[in-house]
Amino acid sequence: MSAGTAATGQVEHMLRQVTPGRYDAYEALLRALATPSSGRIWMLLWHGQAGSPDAQYGNMEVDGFGYAPCVTSAQELSASGWNRSYEVVDGIDVARTLYPDHYGLWLNPHAPGGGVGVPWLDLRRIATGLDRQPAGPLRLSEPAIEVPQFYALLTQNAHRTPAVRSLRRAWVQPALGAPYLAIGLDVYDTSPPAVDSVRAMMQQSVSAVPDGLPVSTVAMSDEYDPVAMWLRSNARPFYDREAHAAPSAAAPVSGYGYPPAPGHQPGAAAPHAY
């Protein structure tokens, strides 16, 4: 077996291990796809030829989400019966191309059982670094853990950091790995000095975090991050500079901002899987 064949076989080997609920096997498949040379796949072209300006990947829809179909070897290409063009590329390059348009990747859709789909959120993880993003599917909810000293110190420090507009929070339970507290950072300014000031704010505040509680941050401006997406839709700020600055008489009727309007008790958001 040549080195190239062995590399291709790694993706197919990992693909065969994936079954419902086996998130460890699925994560190993993502790592194979993210590794140059071992992650090479055969992308099926609906239009054009490999390398031509008009080349266009095929597309399929599963449960309302778009995917580009591919196969994992020349043998699988033959078995698929595909009679149009194709191109052989690294999975990491395909991930960088597809995820910004919210397209996933579907491996060997012709295979018994229909193959395996990789949603665009996981392609983003491949493109930006698997270890930099939590493994999905994620379960997200409002934090039930009580850390009032941390929130109080963080709020004070945020008020002293002009770049910060608001802060939100979520409890994140990845498919693999420990759950953690996520702080959503909404900022006015993303210049290097502003970013440094926000980083310093977090460093000054984590001293109040109890031992053993992991805390991470997420930029609210990141339109592709699943935690930021959930926070925008489900979590109201626990610190809001503009709400603090506004006279209490002018506060919105809905009680938007922090603290909540008297008598209003916000309910916990239902856990949601991404």
C-alpha positions in Angstrom: 0.0 0.0 0.0 1.4 3.4 -1.0 1.6 6.3 1.5 -1.1 8.1 -0.5 -3.4 5.1 -0.3 -2.8 4.7 3.4 -3.5 8.4 4.0 -6.8 8.1 2.1 -7.6 4.9 4.0 -7.4 6.8 7.3 -10.6 8.8 6.5 -12.4 5.7 5.3 -11.3 3.8 8.4 -12.6 6.6 10.7 -15.8 6.9 8.7 -16.5 3.2 9.3 -16.3 3.8 13.1 -18.9 6.5 13.2 -22.3 5.4 14.6 -25.1 7.3 16.3 -23.9 8.6 19.7 -20.2 7.7 19.1 -19.0 11.3 19.3 -15.4 10.1 20.0 -15.4 8.3 16.6 -16.9 11.3 14.9 -14.3 13.6 16.4 -11.6 11.2 15.1 -13.1 11.5 11.7 -13.0 15.3 11.9 -9.3 15.1 12.9 -8.6 12.9 9.9 -10.3 15.4 7.6 -8.4 18.3 9.1 -5.0 16.7 8.5 -3.4 17.6 5.2 -2.8 14.6 2.9 -4.8 12.2 5.1 -7.9 14.4 4.7 -8.0 14.3 0.9 -11.5 13.8 -0.5 -13.1 13.6 -3.9 -15.5 16.5 -4.4 -18.3 15.9 -6.9 -18.7 18.7 -9.4 -22.1 19.6 -10.7 -20.7 22.1 -13.2 -17.3 22.7 -14.8 -14.0 20.9 -14.5 -11.5 20.7 -11.7 -9.6 23.9 -11.5 -11.8 25.8 -13.9 -13.5 29.1 -12.9 -17.0 27.7 -13.4 -16.4 24.6 -11.3 -19.3 24.2 -8.9 -19.7 21.6 -6.2 -22.9 19.5 -6.1 -25.4 20.1 -3.4 -27.9 18.2 -1.4 -30.4 19.1 1.4 -30.9 17.1 4.5 -33.4 18.2 7.2 -33.4 21.7 5.7 -29.6 22.1 5.7 -27.3 22.2 2.7 -24.4 19.9 2.1 -21.9 19.3 -0.7 -21.5 15.6 -1.5 -18.1 13.9 -1.8 -16.5 10.5 -1.7 -13.5 9.3 0.2 -11.5 7.4 -2.5 -11.3 6.5 -6.2 -13.0 3.2 -5.3 -15.9 4.9 -3.7 -16.1 7.3 -6.7 -16.5 4.3 -9.0 -19.1 2.7 -6.6 -21.1 5.9 -6.5 -21.7 5.9 -10.3 -20.9 9.6 -10.5 -20.4 10.4 -14.2 -19.5 14.1 -14.1 -16.3 15.8 -13.1 -14.7 15.8 -9.6 -11.7 17.3 -7.9 -9.4 15.8 -5.2 -8.7 18.3 -2.4 -7.8 18.5 1.3 -10.8 18.5 3.7 -9.4 21.5 5.4 -9.5 23.5 2.2 -13.1 22.4 1.5 -14.1 23.3 5.0 -12.8 26.9 4.5 -14.7 27.2 1.3 -18.1 25.8 2.5 -18.7 26.9 6.1 -19.0 30.7 5.4 -22.0 29.9 3.2 -23.5 27.6 5.9 -22.9 24.5 3.8 -21.8 21.2 5.3 -20.0 18.2 3.8 -21.6 14.8 3.1 -19.3 11.8 2.9 -20.2 8.9 0.6 -24.0 9.5 0.3 -24.2 6.5 -2.0 -23.0 4.1 0.7 -25.4 1.7 2.6 -27.0 3.8 5.3 -26.6 7.0 3.4 -23.1 8.0 4.5 -22.2 10.6 7.1 -22.9 14.3 7.1 -20.5 16.9 8.7 -22.5 20.1 9.5 -21.1 23.5 8.6 -20.4 24.3 12.3 -18.0 21.3 12.4 -16.4 22.5 9.1 -15.8 25.8 10.9 -14.0 23.9 13.6 -11.9 22.1 11.0 -11.1 25.4 9.2 -10.2 27.3 12.4 -8.7 24.5 14.6 -10.6 21.7 16.2 -9.1 22.4 19.6 -10.2 26.0 19.6 -13.9 25.2 19.5 -16.0 22.9 21.7 -17.1 19.6 20.2 -20.7 19.6 19.1 -23.5 19.0 19.4 -23.6 21.6 22.2 -26.2 21.9 24.9 -26.7 25.5 25.9 -28.7 26.9 28.8 -28.6 29.8 31.3 -26.0 29.0 34.0 -27.5 27.4 37.1 -24.2 27.7 39.0 -24.0 30.7 41.5 -20.9 32.8 41.2 -22.0 36.2 42.4 -18.6 37.5 43.3 -17.3 36.8 39.8 -20.2 38.5 38.2 -20.0 41.5 40.5 -16.2 41.9 39.9 -16.7 41.4 36.1 -19.4 43.9 36.0 -17.3 46.5 37.9 -14.4 45.9 35.6 -16.5 46.0 32.5 -17.9 49.4 33.6 -14.3 50.7 33.7 -13.5 49.3 30.3 -15.0 51.7 27.7 -14.7 49.2 24.8 -17.3 46.9 26.4 -21.0 47.4 25.4 -22.5 44.4 27.2 -21.9 41.0 28.7 -24.0 37.8 28.5 -23.5 34.3 29.9 -24.3 30.7 29.0 -23.6 27.3 30.4 -22.1 25.1 27.6 -22.0 21.3 27.6 -20.0 20.0 24.7 -20.4 16.5 23.3 -16.9 15.7 24.5 -15.0 17.5 27.3 -16.0 19.3 30.5 -18.9 21.8 30.6 -17.9 25.5 31.1 -19.2 29.0 31.7 -19.1 31.2 28.5 -19.1 35.0 28.7 -20.3 36.7 25.6 -18.4 39.9 24.9 -20.2 42.7 23.0 -17.7 45.5 22.3 -17.8 48.9 20.6 -14.2 48.7 19.3 -12.0 45.9 18.0 -8.8 47.9 17.6 -5.7 46.2 19.2 -5.7 48.6 22.3 -9.4 47.9 22.8 -8.9 44.1 22.5 -6.0 44.4 25.0 -8.2 46.3 27.5 -11.0 43.6 27.3 -8.4 40.8 27.7 -7.1 42.6 30.8 -10.6 43.0 32.1 -11.1 39.3 32.0 -7.8 38.5 33.5 -8.5 40.8 36.4 -12.0 39.2 36.9 -11.2 35.5 36.8 -9.5 35.8 40.2 -13.0 35.5 41.6 -13.8 32.3 39.7 -14.0 29.3 42.1 -11.3 26.6 41.5 -12.4 24.0 39.0 -14.9 26.2 37.1 -13.7 26.6 33.5 -14.6 30.0 32.0 -14.3 30.9 28.3 -15.2 34.0 26.3 -16.9 34.4 22.9 -17.2 37.4 20.7 -20.8 38.4 20.2 -19.9 39.7 16.7 -18.9 36.2 15.5 -21.9 35.3 13.3 -20.6 31.7 12.9 -20.0 30.8 16.6 -22.9 28.6 17.9 -22.5 29.9 21.5 -22.7 33.5 20.3 -25.7 32.6 18.1 -27.5 31.1 21.2 -26.6 34.1 23.4 -28.0 36.6 20.8 -31.3 34.7 20.6 -31.8 33.5 24.2 -29.7 35.5 26.8 -30.3 39.0 28.0 -27.2 41.0 29.1 -26.3 40.8 32.8 -24.3 44.0 32.1 -25.4 46.6 29.6 -23.5 49.9 29.6 -26.3 51.8 27.7 -29.0 50.5 30.0 -26.9 51.6 33.0 -26.4 55.0 31.5 -30.1 55.6 30.7 -32.3 57.3 33.3 -34.5 54.7 35.1 -37.7 56.4 33.9 -36.6 55.8 30.3 -36.0 52.1 30.7 -37.7 50.0 28.1 -41.0 48.5 29.3 -39.7 45.0 28.6 -37.0 45.4 31.3 -34.2 44.9 28.8 -30.8 45.2 30.4 -29.7 44.7 34.0 -30.9 44.8 36.7 -34.4 43.5 35.7 -37.4 45.7 36.2 -39.0 45.3 39.7 -41.2 42.3 40.0 -39.8 40.7 36.8 -38.2 37.3 37.2 -36.6 36.1 34.0 -37.0 32.4 33.5 -34.2 30.0 32.6 -33.9 29.4 28.9 -34.6 25.9 27.8 -31.5 23.9 26.9 -30.9 23.9 23.2 -28.8 21.6 21.2 -26.6 22.9 18.3 
